[in-house]
Amino acid sequence: MFDIGFTEIIFIMVITLLVVGPERLPRIARAAGLWLGKLRGFVSSVKADIDKELATEELKKVLKKQASSPELEELVNTVTGDALQAGERAVAAPVKTKPAVTHSAADAADEKPE
């Protein structure tokens, strides 16, 4: 971000020590560090908010594009086997499945309670 080298930092520290004095320098350094931490926290929260908003807007665009996609409707019609008329909505029928068989009849005959 800023191109400040080690020599520039040392120069700034020496000038600050001369201007402020050695007795007030620790308090000023502590206050500067606290303000810098608060500033970094604020910037990171603003970045997070902006990223959330951008992700939300992008998701809205994708959903809107998918909702208006005729290919998606054709795919749904092909999978369900129903040719929907304009304005009709498909009502999904509950899918009935058979319970999974875990043992065969031969396995059941081999198992004997002890």
Secondary structure, DSSP 8 states (H G I E B T S, - for coil): -----HHHHHHHHHHHHHHH-TTTHHHHHHHHHHHHHHHHHHHHHHHHHHHHHHHHHHHHHHHHHHHT-HHHHHHHHHHH-----TT---------------S-HHHHHH----
